[in-house]
């Protein structure tokens, strides 16, 4: 997975442990590696967007978007 995302395995381990965040470019490569469909890719990017958001208002915005996607499932 790390190789397909263009990063080190130790970095991916930090991401999984919640110690680092992916870049949006790395997230797109992860989507491709994992074979996510369009809906799954969109949801994954929303999760990343929320995590990387710099203000509580922006986090709340993305949380609302996430909840809307979950309600449609």
C-alpha positions in Angstrom: 0.0 0.0 0.0 2.7 2.4 1.0 4.6 1.9 -2.3 1.4 2.6 -4.3 0.9 5.8 -2.4 4.5 6.9 -2.9 5.5 6.9 0.8 7.2 4.8 3.4 5.6 1.9 5.3 6.4 3.6 8.6 4.4 6.7 7.5 1.3 4.5 6.7 1.7 2.9 10.1 1.6 6.4 11.7 -1.5 7.2 9.7 -3.2 4.0 10.9 -2.3 4.8 14.5 -3.8 8.3 14.1 -0.4 10.0 14.5 -0.4 11.5 11.0 -2.8 12.3 8.2 -2.6 11.5 4.5 -2.4 14.2 1.9 -5.3 14.4 -0.5 -3.0 13.0 -3.2 -2.1 10.0 -1.0 -5.7 9.5 -0.2 -6.6 9.3 -3.9 -3.8 6.8 -4.5 -5.1 4.8 -1.5 -8.6 4.8 -3.1 -7.1 3.4 -6.3 -5.1 0.8 -4.4 -8.2 -0.3 -2.3 -10.4 -0.4 -5.4 -12.9 2.0 -4.0 -15.9 2.9 -6.2 -16.9 6.5 -6.7 -19.1 6.6 -3.6 -16.5 5.0 -1.3 -13.8 7.3 -2.7 -16.0 10.3 -2.0 -16.7 9.2 1.6 -13.0 8.5 2.2 -12.1 12.0 1.0 -14.8 13.5 3.3 -13.3 11.6 6.3 -9.9 13.0 5.5 -11.2 16.5 4.9 -12.9 16.5 8.3 -9.7 15.2 10.0 -7.5 17.8 8.3 -10.0 20.7 8.8 -8.4 23.6 10.7 -11.5 25.0 12.4 -14.3 23.6 14.4 -16.8 25.1 11.9 -15.1 23.4 9.0 -15.0 20.1 11.0 -18.8 20.5 11.6 -19.4 21.1 7.9 -17.7 17.9 6.9 -19.4 16.0 9.7 -22.7 17.1 8.3 -21.6 15.9 4.8 -20.6 12.6 6.3 -23.9 12.1 8.1 -25.8 12.9 4.9 -23.9 10.2 3.0 -24.6 7.7 5.8 -28.3 8.5 5.8 -28.5 7.8 2.0 -27.1 4.3 2.5 
